[in-house]
């Protein structure tokens, strides 16, 4: 048997971390108690470190997931032996994690859902809820979370410490809540899944434009939420529909967004024959389920916009009038500058680039858009469509000065080069 090199092992462990760490931490938190969240994370981290140390020299086990679970279980048992409740907790651990790793059972799925809701407890500060969920449920590193929030790693670390202190000091319960408390925390939980999906679909930094595993995890957890009797409400279905349709779906439109070199394709350039019609159908089915109630959330409207794109036979045949109307509805619910920019793009497709440029100054006035590369990039495309090379190049250069991924940076540089050589194109 040939031994894998360190990079191969690192990639495999990272993959398993994304798919298994949250599940393992959730089960251990149920056993140890919410106040021992740090201990649960430590046990799982130790198992992953052990894999990184052993697998390059001894080979990757036939069932890597089972190996990690056994390593975490043995480490947990070692720690439990120091406690007076050893017999009770170790018995539960052995029941939850048998010798052979099986498919997740109902209890394990409930543990993951309970973890999401604990992270969204109203006693936790708003800014800590998303951070804690991304760290414990989805396995984000502090560095990744800091990049997603466009803030310092030290700030994220402090938020995590404060959140865990609140959980411990106020003895928060690890459970899926009931009644009005469930409704309140469900909104926060859906926000977490939405942020996770967006970080995967449009990564804020690094070499990869798309991090498919994060999108997969967001969709997996969204499917878990809609499958639960108490959380499978219309807006949950709307969010799942949005994720399925906006990615449309993981094996389909995500690869269609980039070429073999990992460079960006615009929507108008994508090969729609690569879109997975079966998964689009699933998204549309969840969109239908979301219409069962009277509530109209932002997720409903965004899913409607995604459905328009996913079902259009071509870019030219897209119903931009209806999409612009939906963006008006979305802005009434969610009046953010990013929504305003997307609405301006839809109007520009309907009325011409001048319509978009008329709205650019108002959008630029928002402080949050100062480092948002898409704002000057979109402005540049409008100037480009009008044949105005000088303002287009200036706007592209402003976009290049903002944080973005390497594929996005390469795309912008190609645009500048094409404009410098008097090239033409369309958005």
N, C-alpha and C positions, 0 to 999 in steps of 0.2 A: 504494500500500500504506500503510495507516495504521500509525503507529508505536505500540507498546505503551507504557503508562506504567510508571513505576519499580516500582510495586507488582506489576503483572502479571509483569514480568521477574523480580522477586525471587521471586515464587511459583513460576515455572517453573524458575528456577535451583535453588531449594530442592528441588523435586520431582526434578530430575535429579540433584542431589547425593545424595539418598536412594537413588536407583536405580543410579547409575553410579559414584560416588566410590569405594566400596569395591572394585568390580571393577577400576577403573583403578589404585588404590593397590596392589592385590594383584599385578597384572601388573608394575608398575614395581618392586615389591619383589623379585620374582623376578629381574628384570634387574639392578637395582642391588646386590642382596644385602640380607639381613635387617638388617645393621648400618646401612643407609642408609634406614631407614624414614622418617626425618624428611624426607629429600630427596624421596622418593616423594610424601609428603603435600604438600610444598611445591609440587611440579609441578602436582598436581591442584588445589590451592587457587588457584594462579596462573591456571589455566584458568577456574575459576569466577568469579574476580574480573574477569577480562577480559570474560567474558560479561556481567556486571553493568554494566560500563563501556560496552560497545559496543552491545549489543542495544537499549537504549532509543533510540539515535540512528540505528542502521543497520537496525533491524528484527530480529526473531527469524529465524534461518536455517530453511530448509525442514526440515532434519534437525538439530535442536539437539544430539542425542547425538553425531552424527558431528562436528559443529563442536567440541564440547568435547574429544573424543578427539584431533582434529587439533591443537587448541591445546596440549593436554597433551604430545602427541608432539613438537611443534616446540620447546616449552620444554625437554623432556627431552633432545632432540638438542643444543640449545645448551649444556646443562650437560655432556653427555657429551663434547663437543669439548675440554673442559679436561682430560680424563682420558686416560691412556695406552691404556686399553682401549676407545677410541672405536669402532674398526672392529667389534670383536666385539659390543659391547653395542648399538650403533646398528643393526647388521644384525638382531639379535634383536627389537629394538623395531619395526622396519619389518615384520618377519614377523608379529609379534603384532597390530600395529595397521596394517592396510593402509589405502589411501587412502579406501576406502568402508567405513563401519562395518557389520559383519555381525552376525548373531546370535551370542551367546557360543558359542565352540567348546569342545571338551573340555579343552584346555589352560587356557583362562580359568576354567572351572568348577573345575578342579583348583587353580588359583591361589587362588581364593576359599576353598576348603576348607583349603588349606595355611595361609592367613592366619589362619583361625579357630584352627587347631591350634597355630600358633606363639604366638598370643596366650594360649593355655592351657598353655604349657610349664610343667612342674613346677618349673623353676628360678625362675620368676616368682613374686613374692609373691601369695598368694591374692587380696588386695584389689586387686591391679593387673591381674589377668587379665581380669576382667569389664570394667574401665574401658578397658583397651587395646582389647579387641574391640569394645566399643561405639563407640569413637572411630575405629578404623581400618577395621573391616569394615562397620559400619552407618552411619557418618557422624554420630554424635551429637556435639553441641557439648559443651564442658566444662560450660557452664551446665546443659544438659539432663541430663548424667550426674550432676552435683551434686544436682540436684533428685530424680533417681531414687534416689540413695543417701541423701538427706536430710542432706547434708553441705556443706561450704564448697567454692567453686570452687577456691580455692588448694590445698586438700587433694587434689582430683582432679588438678589440674595437676602437683602433686608426684608423685603415683602414676604418671602418664604418663611423667614424666622418668625416674623410677627404673626403670620397666619397659623403656624404650628403652635405658637404660644397660646393663641386664643383657643384653639381646639383643645389643648391640654388644660388650660386654666378654667375654662367654662364647661369642661366635660361634655363636649358636643357628641351627639349620638351618631353612630355609623348605621344609617338606615335610609330607606326610601320614605320620605315624609308623606303625610296625608293632607287632605283638605286644602285650605287657602295657602298653607305653607308650601305645599307641593307646587301650586301654580306659580308662586313667587320664585321658587328656586328653579323651576323648569325653564323660565325665561333666561336665567343666568346660565343654566346648563346648555341650552341651545346656542347661546352666544359663544360659549367655549368651543362647541363643535364647529360653529361657523368660522371662528378664528383659526382653528386647527386646519380646516379644509383650505382656507385662503392662504395659509402659510405654505401648504403643500402645492397648491395650484399656481401660486405666483410667489415663489420664494423671494424673501427680501434681500438675500445676499448669497454670495458663493458662486460656484461654477454652474450649478444646475438650475435651470429655469423651472423645472417641475420636479417635485419630490413625491413620486407616486405613492410611496408607502404612507405618507402623512394623509394624503387624500383617501387612501384605502381605509386607514384607521378611523378617520372622521365618518366615513360612510358606514363602517362596521358598527361604530358606537351609535350612529343615528338610527341604524336598523334595530339595534338593541332597544333604543328609546321607544321607537314606534311599536315594537313587539310587546312591550310591557302594558298590562291592562290599564294602569293608572297614568301612564305618560304618553300613550299612543293617541294623542289629541290631534286635531287638524293642523295646528301650526308645526307640530313635530313632523307630520307627513310633508308639509310644505317645505321645511328645511331639507329633508331627505330628497325630495323631488328636485330642489334647487341644486344640491350637490351632485346628484346623478346627471341631471341635464346640463349643468354648467360645465362639468367635466366631460360629459356625454360620450363615453364614460371612460374609466381608467384604461382599458385596452384600446380605446378608439380615439377620441378627440385629443387626449393628452399627447400621444405620439404625433398626431396630426399637427400639433402646434410647433414642433421643432423638426429640423431636418436631421440627417445622419450625423452631422457635426455638432448637434445640440444647439443650433441657431434658431432664432425665432421665425415662425411663420405668422403673418397677420391672418385674421379671420377670412379676409377676401382671397387669400392665397392657399388656404387649406384644402386638402383632398377630402371631400365629404364622403367619398366611397369608403374611407377608413373608419367612419363613425359607426359604432355598434348599435344597430337598430333595436336589438333585443334589450339592451340596457337603457336606451332611450325610452322604450316602451315601459320599462319599469318606472322610470322617472315620471312619465305621464300618468301612470296608474296611481302613484303616490300623490301627484298633483290633483287627480280626481278625488282621492280620499280627503285631501285637505279642504275641499269645498263643502264638506258635510256640515260644517258649523256656520255660525254667523260672523265669526271674527275674520278680519282682513289684516293680516300682519305684513310686515315688510318682507318676510320670507315668501308669502303668497305672491306678492307682486314680482319679486325677483325671480321666482320660479316661473311665473308667466312670461317674463322677458326671456329667460333661458329656453323656454319651450318654443318661443317664436324663432329663435336662432336654430334650435335643434331640428325643427320640422321644416325649415325653409329649404326648398330644393336647390337653391343656389344663393350666393351672396346678393346677387342683383335682384333676386325674387323675394328678398326679406321684406316683411311688412314693417317698414320703418315708421309709418304713420302710427300704427298701433303700439310699436315699441316706445315711440316718443310720448304717447298718451300714458302708457304704463309708467314711464319715468316721471311724469307729472304726478301720478298717484303716489309713487314711491317717495318723491321729494316731500309731499305733504305729510307722509308718515315719518320719514327719516331725512330731515333737511340738512344733510352734510355736504361739504364741498365736493367730495368724491362723487356722490350721486348727482350733484349739479353738473360736474364735468361729463359724466356718462350721458346725462340728458342732453347736454350740448352736442355731444358726438351724434346722438340719434337725430337731433334736429338738423345737424349739418348734412347727414345722409339724405334727409328729406328735402331741405331747402337750400343746400349748398354750403360751402365752407365759410362764406361770409356770415351766415347765421351763427356758426360756432364762435367765430372771432368776435362777434358783438358781445358775447357773454364772458370772454376770457378775463377781462379786467376785474369783474365782480368776483370771479372764482379765485383769481390770484390774490385778492385782498385777504383771504383767510390765512391766518398764520400757519395752520396745520398743513398747508400746501407748499410751504416754503421749500422743502426738500423732496417733494413728490415728483419724481422724474417724469411721470406720465403727463403732467400738465404742460410743461414746455414741449414735450415730444408730440403731443396731440396738436398743440398750436403750430409746431413746425410742419406737421403733415397738412394742415389747412393752408398754410402759406405755400407749401409745395404744390398742392392741387391748383392753386391760383397762379402758379408759375413765378412766384416771387422768391427768387433764390436767396437773396441777401437776408431778409428777415427769417427765412426758413433755416438757414445755416446758423444764424445767431440763436434761434430757439433750440436747435439741436445741441449746440454747445452748452446752453444752460442746462439741458437735460443731462448731458454727460457729466456735469459738475455735481449732480445729485447721486445719492446712493442707489445702486441698482445691481442686478445680477450680471455676470459676465456675458451670457447670451444677449441680454438686453443692451449691454454696452457695445457689443460687436454689431448689433443691428443698427444702433444709432451712428456708429462710426461709418458703416457702409452707406447710410443715408447721407451723411456729410460728404463722403467721397463722391457719391453719385451726383449730388447737387453741385459740388465743386467742378465736376466735369459736365455740368449742364444736363444731367439725366432727368428723366421724368418718371412719374409713377403715381399711384393712387393709394389711399389709406385703406 
